[in-house]
Structures are given as C-alpha cells and as structure tokens.
Amino acid sequence: MTDIEKHPSKPIGDVVITNHMGEPRGTAKQLKGILVKELLDDMELQEESPKRFSEFYLTFVAIDNYKVVYSWNEIFNSPTGDQLFVITSRDGKDIKDMPESILILTPTDFKTGRRHINGLSKILVERVK
C-alpha cells in the first residue's frame, strides 16, 4: 500500500466489466489508477542479457486464490502495459475504503472480467522452466 500511495493516480473513467462471454456484469465507475509497470519499475531482474526478460512472467494472485498471468513482454513491451492498472479510487472511494481492496484491471481487454482481480494479495515473478 505504501508503494501505491507514492505514485500519482490518473483518471481512467468508467469501465464495463464483462464475463468470459462478453456479457456485461456491472460497471466500475469513476476509476483512477496507477500503471502496474510504474509500480514495478524498480524491479531489477538479474540477467546478463535483456533477451532473457522474455522468459519471465508475473502471476497476480487474489485473496481468494484467483490467478491471472501476464508475460514480462505484455507489461513492459506492448500496449497492454499502458492499460494495466492498480485501481486507487472507485466510485469516489479511496483504495483503503474500496470493498475490493487492491483491484487490478486492464480496461482495454475485450472481456474485462477475465483479468479483473479483486483483493490482490501478491505478485509472483517467475521464470519459464
């Protein structure tokens, strides 16, 4: 939470949350957030060659054990990384007052609910074996 509060939030607007079939399940309103890649910017992967970064992936784990995986390239080398947010405000409520606690959202996903995480508990950085 301390790291999140160090970064300025930017307005995202309203986002329709859809299920795996693209059916609307609700709207997240008045969103503000911080790009995940800005939060992870200080993360240092100990690699001799930048080519090895392509072997890493990040697993976002919710408190209910729901998991979503992003590759390093998705976050740091594609337009997805410019739309992957930690939500800091929803419906006018600050992150500390949101029922979802730490919320992760990629508003540009076609089916937003697939990678929508309520109650983020940890981010695992792992390497493909």
Secondary structure, 3 states (H helix, E strand, C coil): CHHHHCCCCEEEEEEEEECCCCCEEEEEEEEEEEEHHHHCCCCCCCCCCHHHHHHEEEEEEECCCCEEEEEHHHHHCCHHHHCCEEEEEECCEEHHHCCCCCEEECCCCCCHHHHCECCEEEEEEEECC
